[in-house]
Amino acid sequence: MEFMILRRANQSTERGQQPPALEPGTFLKPSTEAVRLLRRDGEWSQLHGPFAPRELVAGFTLIEAESKEDAIEQVRWWPLFDSGAVYEIRDAGCPGNCFGFDERGTVAGNIPRRDEALTRYVIFIRSDAGAEADLAPPPEVIDRMNAYNEDGVQQGVLLAGEGLKASASATRVHFANSKTSVVDGPFTEVKELIAGYWMVQAASLDEVIAWAKVYPYPGDGDLTLEIREACERIAHQEFTPEMRAAEERLRAELLETELREAFKKKARGG
């Protein structure tokens, strides 16, 4: 099974403090450089960041896991970086037969080609009531989307793309000092949610905006997109000795708390 792990943004990530390289995935620049494209009644407009951290994603990755429980366990042992991290675990895939793709290639066998001279951007589809209801577009719409994705890969524009299922099957893992909590969806604040993404490469943000406006999205209704620039791996902070020491302290506190809770449960006869 494939899951998308979204690291929710907070004040630290919005200050540009990105997690260390030991945590997998793609990290994003703060929303001060972000743009939201709004399609209302067929007309496009733009909003420029910064945006509220609670609405944002700071990074993401796709993982393979045998079950959602296995995915949660993997996330629990990533480097904590800070004690306020929140990870959202979502089922990858979109309703209908829209195919995701990444560096492994597309269903047609096209392989995305990274051009180091170009900048990577992530285009998020912000969720809405339709996405949260897992409504499947008509087959002909899905066919147009798949064809456009294949063409984008062949032209060297698209690097990856995937839809996400509704948050009813999602889980959030919260790290708070020495405690970890797990909260299951659905999540009621739809404006905080992501319904899917594309990763593109381009010479400028204007090129990305132009590409995003002509994509054959399902339906002609209102739509909100968010464009974020990705951080290259070379810019990531490595795990320093000080960070390793802080990580060990947090892990020890988590373990102590879990053992204490286990003993309490056993004492109660649970």
VOLUMFI-334607 format. One record per atom (N, C-alpha, C, O): residue in three letters; x, y, z. Coordinates in steps of 0.2 Angstrom, whole numbers, plus 5000, padded with zeros to 4 digits. Example, Ala and Ser with C-alpha at 12.3 -4.5 7.8 and 13.67 -1.06 7.14 Angstrom:
residues 2
ALA506649725039ALA506249785039ALA506649845039ALA507149835042SER506449895035SER506849955036SER506450005039SER506750065040
***
This chain:
residues 270
MET500449945000MET500050005000MET500450065000MET501050065003GLU500250124997GLU500650184996GLU500250235000GLU499650245000PHE500650275004PHE500450325008PHE500850385007PHE501450385006MET500450445007MET500850505007MET500850535014MET500350545017ILE501450555016ILE501550585023ILE501650665022ILE502150685019LEU501250705025LEU501250775024LEU501550795031LEU501150785036ARG502050835031ARG502250865037ARG501950935038ARG502050975033ARG501450945043ARG501151005043ARG501651065045ARG502151055049ALA501451125043ALA501951175044ALA501851205051ALA501251195054ASN502351235054ASN502251275060ASN502651335060ASN502951355055GLN502751365066GLN503151435066GLN503851415064GLN504151465061SER504151365066SER504851345064SER504951335057SER505451365054THR504551295054THR504651285047THR504451355043THR504751365037GLU504051395045GLU503851455042GLU504451505043GLU504451555039ARG504851495047ARG505451535048ARG506051515044ARG506551545044GLY505951455040GLY506451425036GLY506851375039GLY507351355036GLN506651355045GLN507051305048GLN506751235046GLN506251215048GLN507151205041GLN506951145038GLN507151085042GLN507751085045PRO506851025042PRO507050965045PRO507750945042PRO507850955037PRO508150905046PRO508750875044PRO508650825038PRO508150805037ALA509250815035ALA509250775029ALA509050705031ALA508850665026LEU509050685037LEU508950615038LEU508150595038LEU507950545037GLU507750655038GLU507050645037GLU506950645029GLU507150685026PRO506550595027PRO506450585019PRO505950635017PRO505550665020GLY506050645010GLY505450685007GLY505750745004GLY506350765004THR505250785001THR505350854998THR505150905003THR504550905006PHE505550955004PHE505351015009PHE505251075005PHE505551084999LEU504851115008LEU504651175004LEU504851245007LEU504951245013LYS504951295003LYS505151355006LYS504551385010LYS504051365008PRO504651435014PRO504151465018PRO503651495013PRO503751515008SER503051505016SER502451525012SER502551605010SER502151625006THR503051635012THR503151705010THR503251705003THR503151765000GLU503551655000GLU503651654993GLU503151614989GLU503151594983ALA502551594992ALA502051554989ALA501551594986ALA501451654987VAL501151564981VAL500651594977VAL500051554977VAL500151494976ARG499451574978ARG498851544978ARG498451564971ARG498351624971LEU498251514967LEU497851534961LEU497151514963LEU496951464965LEU496651564962LEU495951554963LEU495551554957LEU495651604953ARG495251504955ARG494751504949ARG494051514952ARG493851464955ARG493751574951ARG493051584953ARG492651604947ARG492851654944ASP492151574946ASP491651584940ASP492051594934ASP491951634929GLY492551544933GLY492951544927GLY493551594926GLY493851594921GLU493651634931GLU494151684931GLU494651674936GLU494551654942TRP495251684934TRP495851674939TRP496051734942TRP496051784939SER496251724948SER496551784952SER497151754956SER497151694957GLN497551794959GLN498151774963GLN498151804970GLN497951864971LEU498351764975LEU498551784982LEU499251764983LEU499451714982HIS499651814986HIS500351804988HIS500351794995HIS500051824999GLY500851744997GLY500951735004GLY501251795008GLY501451845005PRO501351785014PRO501251725018PRO500551705020PRO500151745020PHE500451635021PHE499851615023PHE499851585030PHE500451575033ALA499251575034ALA499251545040ALA499651475041ALA499451435037PRO500051465045PRO500451405046PRO499951345046PRO500151295044ARG499451355050ARG498951295051ARG498651265044ARG498451215044GLU498651315039GLU498451295032GLU498951255028GLU498751235022LEU499551255030LEU500151245026LEU500451175027LEU500351145032VAL500751155022VAL501151095022VAL501951115022VAL502051155017ALA502351085026ALA503051105025ALA503451055021ALA504051075019GLY503250995020GLY503550945016GLY503150885016GLY502650875019PHE503350835011PHE502950775010PHE503450725007PHE503950735005THR503150665008THR503550605005THR503050555004THR502550545007LEU503150504999LEU502750444998LEU503150385001LEU503750385000ILE502750345004ILE503050285007ILE502650225006ILE502050225004GLU502950165006GLU502650105005GLU502550075012GLU503050075016ALA502050045014ALA501950015020ALA501349965019ALA500949965015GLU501449915024GLU500949855023GLU500249875026GLU499749845024SER500249925030SER499549955032SER499650025035SER500250045035LYS499150055037LYS499150125039LYS499550115046LYS499950165048GLU499450065050GLU499750055056GLU500550055055GLU500850085059ASP500750015050ASP501450015049ASP501750085047ASP502250105048ALA501350125043ALA501550185041ALA501650235047ALA502050275047ILE501150225052ILE501150265058ILE501850255062ILE502150295064GLU501950185062GLU502550165066GLU503250195062GLU503650205066GLN503250195056GLN503750215052GLN503850295054GLN504450315055VAL503350335054VAL503350405055VAL503650415062VAL503950465064ARG503350375067ARG503550385074ARG504350385075ARG504550405080TRP504650355071TRP505450345072TRP505850385067TRP506450375066TRP505550435064TRP505950485060TRP506250535065TRP505950535070PRO506750565063PRO507050615067PRO506550665069PRO506150695065LEU506450685075LEU505950725078LEU506050805076LEU505550835074PHE506650825075PHE506850895073PHE506550945079PHE506950985081ASP505950945080ASP505650985085ASP505050945088ASP504750905085SER504950965094SER504450925098SER503750945096SER503250915099GLY503650985092GLY502951005090GLY502750985083GLY502251005080ALA503150935080ALA502950905073ALA502350875073ALA502150835077VAL501950885067VAL501350855066VAL501350825059VAL501550855054TYR501250755058TYR501250725052TYR500550695050TYR500250675054GLU500350715044GLU499750685042GLU499850635037GLU500150635032ILE499550575038ILE499650515034ILE498950505030ILE498450495033ARG499050505023ARG498550505019ARG498550445014ARG499150425012ASP498050415012ASP498050365007ASP498150395000ASP497750444998ALA498650374997ALA498850394990ALA498350364985ALA498050314986GLY498150404980GLY497750384975GLY497150434974GLY496950464979CYS496850434968CYS496250484968CYS495650434965CYS495750384962PRO495050464966PRO494450424963PRO494550414956PRO494750464952GLY494250364953GLY494250354946GLY494850314944GLY495150274948ASN495150324939ASN495750294936ASN496350334934ASN496650324929CYS496450384938CYS496950434937CYS497650414940CYS497650394946PHE498150404936PHE498750374938PHE499250424941PHE499350474938GLY499550404946GLY500050444949GLY500750424946GLY500750374943PHE501250464947PHE501850444944PHE502450484947PHE502250534951ASP503050464947ASP503650494950ASP504250474946ASP504150454940GLU504850474949GLU505450454946GLU505450384943GLU505850364939ARG505050344946ARG504950274943ARG504650264936ARG504650214933GLY504350324934GLY503950324928GLY503250324928GLY502950314933THR502950334922THR502250334921THR501950264919THR502350224918VAL501350254919VAL501050194917VAL501250174909VAL501250124907ALA501350234905ALA501550224898ALA502250214898ALA502550204892GLY502650214903GLY503350204903GLY503850264902GLY504450254901ASN503550324902ASN503850384902ASN504250394908ASN503950394914ILE504850414908ILE505250424914ILE505350504915ILE505650534910PRO505150534920PRO505350604921PRO506050624921PRO506450584924ARG506250674918ARG506950694918ARG507050754921ARG506850814920ARG507550754927ARG507650814931ARG508150854927ARG508750824925ASP508050914926ASP508550964924ASP508751014929ASP508351054932GLU509351004931GLU509651044937GLU509651114936GLU509751154940ALA509651134929ALA509651204928ALA508951244929ALA508851304930LEU508451204930LEU507751224932LEU507551214939LEU507851174943THR507151254941THR506851254948THR506251214949THR505851214945ARG506251174954ARG505651134956ARG505151174960ARG505351204964TYR504551164958TYR503951194961TYR503451134962TYR503451084958VAL503051144968VAL502551094969VAL501851134969VAL501751184971ILE501451104965ILE500751134964ILE500251094968ILE500151034966PHE500051114973PHE499551084977PHE498851094975PHE498651154974ILE498351044975ILE497651064974ILE497351064981ILE497351014985ARG497151124983ARG496851134990ARG496151094990ARG495751094985SER495951064995SER495351014995SER494751054995SER494751114997ASP494151024994ASP493551054995ASP493051004996ASP493250944997ALA492351014996ALA491850964998ALA491850904994ALA491750854996GLY491950924987GLY491950864982GLY492550814983GLY492450754983ALA493150844985ALA493750804986ALA493650764992ALA493850704992GLU493350794997GLU493250755004GLU492650705003GLU492650665007ALA492250704998ALA491750654997ALA492050604992ALA491650554990ASP492650604990ASP492950554985ASP492550554979ASP492450494976LEU492250604976LEU491850604970LEU492350594964LEU492850624963ALA492150544960ALA492550524954ALA492350564948ALA491750564947PRO492850594945PRO492650624938PRO492450574933PRO492550514934PRO492150594928PRO491950554922PRO492550524919PRO493050554919PRO492450464916PRO493050434913PRO493450474908PRO494050474907GLU493050514904GLU493350554899GLU493750604902GLU494250624899VAL493550634908VAL493950684911VAL494650654914VAL495150684913ILE494550594917ILE495150564919ILE495650544913ILE496250554914ASP495350524907ASP495750514902ASP496150574899ASP496750574898ARG495850634900ARG496150694898ARG496750714903ARG497250734901MET496650704909MET497150714914MET497750674913MET498250694913ASN497550604912ASN498150554911ASN498550574905ASN499150574905ALA498250594900ALA498550614894ALA498950674895ALA499550674892TYR498750724898TYR499050784899TYR499650774904TYR500250804903ASN499650724909ASN500150714913ASN500750674909ASN501350694910GLU500550634905GLU501050594900GLU501350644896GLU502050644895ASP501050694893ASP501350744889ASP501750784893ASP502350804890GLY501550804899GLY502050844903GLY502650814905GLY503150844905VAL502650754906VAL503250714907VAL503750714901VAL504350724901GLN503450694895GLN503850694889GLN504150754887GLN504650764885GLN503750814889GLN504050884887GLN504550904893GLN504850954892GLY504650864898GLY505150884903GLY504950934908GLY505350964911VAL504250944909VAL503950984913VAL503750954920VAL503950974925LEU503450894919LEU503150864925LEU503650814928LEU503950774924LEU503750814934LEU504250764938LEU503850714942LEU504050654943ALA503250734945ALA502850684949ALA502150714950ALA502050774948GLY501750674952GLY501050694953GLY500650634956GLY500750574955GLU500150654960GLU499750604964GLU499150634967GLU499150694969GLY498650594967GLY498050624971GLY498050594978GLY498350544979LEU497550624982LEU497550594989LEU496750584990LEU496350614988LYS496650524994LYS495950504996LYS495750555001LYS496150585005ALA495150555002ALA494850595007ALA495150585014ALA495350535016SER495050635019SER495350635025SER494950585030SER495250575036ALA494450555028ALA494050505032ALA494550445034ALA494450415039SER495050435029SER495450375031SER496150405033SER496650365033ALA496250465035ALA496850495036ALA496950495044ALA496550475048THR497650505046THR497850505053THR498350555054THR498750565049ARG498350595059ARG498850635061ARG499250615067ARG498950595072VAL499850615067VAL500350595072VAL500650665075VAL500950695072HIS500450675082HIS500650735085HIS501250725090HIS501150675094PHE501850755089PHE502350755094PHE502350815098PHE502350865096ALA502250805105ALA502250865109ALA502650845115ALA502450815120ASN503250875116ASN503750855121ASN503750785122ASN504050755117SER503650755128SER503750685129SER503150645127SER503050585129LYS502650675124LYS502050635122LYS501850635115LYS502050675111THR501650575113THR501450565106THR500650555105THR500450505109SER500250585101SER499550575101SER499450555093SER499750585089VAL498950515092VAL498750495086VAL497950515085VAL497550485089VAL497850555080VAL497150575079VAL496850555072VAL497250565067ASP496350515072ASP496050495065ASP495550545062ASP495250585066GLY495550545056GLY495150585052GLY494450565052GLY494250505055PRO493950595049PRO494050655045PRO494150715048PRO494050725054PHE494550765045PHE494650825048PHE494250875045PHE494150885039THR493850915050THR493350955048THR493551025044THR493151055040GLU494151045046GLU494451105043GLU494651095035GLU495251085034VAL494251095031VAL494351075024VAL494851115021VAL495351095017LYS494851185023LYS495351225020LYS496051215022LYS496551245019GLU496151175027GLU496851155029GLU497151095025GLU497751075025LEU496651065021LEU496850995018LEU497051005010LEU496951055007ILE497450955008ILE497750945001ILE497350884998ILE497250835001ALA497150894992ALA496850844988ALA497350814983ALA497150754980GLY497950834982GLY498350804977GLY498950854975GLY498950914978TYR499350834971TYR499950884969TYR500250864963TYR500150804960TRP500650904960TRP501050894954TRP501750924956TRP501750984960MET502350894954MET502950934955MET503150944948MET503250904943VAL503351004947VAL503551034940VAL504251064940VAL504451084946GLN504551074935GLN505151104934GLN505151164929GLN504851144924ALA505351224931ALA505251274926ALA505851324927ALA506151324933ALA505851374923ALA506351424923ALA506151484928ALA506551524930SER505451484929SER505251544933SER504551524936SER504151474933LEU504351564941LEU503651554944LEU503151564939LEU502551534938ASP503251614934ASP502751634929ASP502551574925ASP501951564923GLU503051534923GLU502951484919GLU502551424922GLU502151394919VAL502651424929VAL502251374932VAL501551394933VAL501051354932ILE501451464934ILE500751484934ILE500351474928ILE499751454927ALA500751494922ALA500451484915ALA500251404914ALA499651394912TRP500651364916TRP500551294915TRP499951274920TRP499451234917ALA499851294926ALA499351274930ALA498651294928ALA498151264929LYS498651354925LYS498051384922LYS497651344917LYS497051354916VAL498051304913VAL497851274907VAL497751194908VAL497551164904TYR497851174914TYR497851104915TYR497051084915TYR496651124917PRO496851024912PRO496151004912PRO495950974918PRO495850914919TYR495751014923TYR495550994930TYR494850964929TYR494450984924PRO494650924934PRO493950894934PRO493450954935PRO493550984940GLY492950964931GLY492451014932GLY492651084930GLY493251094930ASP492251124930ASP492351194928ASP492151244934ASP492151304934GLY492051214940GLY491951254946GLY492551284949GLY493051294947ASP492351314955ASP492951344959ASP493451304961ASP493451244962LEU494051334961LEU494651294962LEU495251334965LEU495251394964THR495551304970THR496151344973THR496751294973THR496751244975LEU497251324970LEU497951294969LEU498451334973LEU498351394974GLU498951304976GLU499451334980GLU500151314977GLU500251254976ILE500551364975ILE501151344971ILE501751364976ILE501751414979ARG502151314978ARG502751324982ARG503351294979ARG503451254975GLU503951334981GLU504551314978GLU504851264983GLU504851274989ALA505151214980ALA505451154983ALA506151174985ALA506551204981CYS506451154991CYS507151164993CYS507551104990CYS507251044990GLU508051114987GLU508551064985GLU508851024991GLU508951064996ARG509050964990ARG509250924996ARG509950954998ARG510150955004ILE510350984993ILE510951014995ILE510951065000ILE511351085004ALA510351105001ALA510251155005ALA509951135012ALA509951175017HIS509851065013HIS509551045019HIS510151045025HIS510751035023GLN509851055031GLN510351055036GLN510450985038GLN510050945039GLU511150965039GLU511250895041GLU511150885049GLU511050935052PHE511150825051PHE510950815058PHE511650825062PHE512050785061THR511650875066THR512250895070THR512350855076THR511750825078PRO512850855079PRO512950825086PRO512450845091PRO512150815095GLU512350915091GLU511850945096GLU511150925094GLU510750905099MET510950915088MET510250895086MET510250815088MET509650795090ARG510750775087ARG510750705089ARG510550705096ARG510250655099ALA510950745100ALA510850745108ALA510150765109ALA509850725114ALA509850815106ALA509150835107ALA508650775105ALA508150765109GLU508850745100GLU508450685097GLU508450635103GLU507850605104GLU508950615105GLU509050565110GLU508650575116GLU508350535119ARG508650645119ARG508250665124ARG507550655123ARG507150625128LEU507350675117LEU506650675116LEU506350595115LEU505850585118ARG506750555112ARG506650485112ARG506550455119ARG506150415120ALA507050475123ALA507050445130ALA506450465134ALA506150425137GLU506250525133GLU505650555136GLU505050515133GLU504550495137LEU504950505127LEU504450475124LEU504350395126LEU503850375128LEU504950365127LEU504950295129LEU504750295136LEU504350245138GLU505050345141GLU504850345148GLU504050355148GLU503750315153THR503750395145THR503050405145THR502650345143THR502150325146GLU502850315137GLU502550255135GLU502550195140GLU502050165141LEU503150185143LEU503250135149LEU502850155155LEU502450105157ARG502750215157ARG502350235162ARG501650225161ARG501250195165GLU501450235155GLU500750225153GLU500550145153GLU500050125155ALA501050105151ALA500950035150ALA500950005157ALA500449965159PHE501350035162PHE501350005169PHE500650025172PHE500349985176LYS500450085171LYS499750105174LYS499150065171LYS498750045175LYS499250045165LYS498750005162LYS498749935165LYS498249905166LYS499349915166LYS499349845169LYS499149845176LYS498849795178ALA499349895180ALA499049905187ALA498349905187ALA498049885192ARG498049935182ARG497249935182ARG496949875180ARG496349865179GLY497349825178GLY497149765175GLY496949765168GLY496549715166GLY497249815164GLY497049815157GLY497449775153GLY497449775147
***
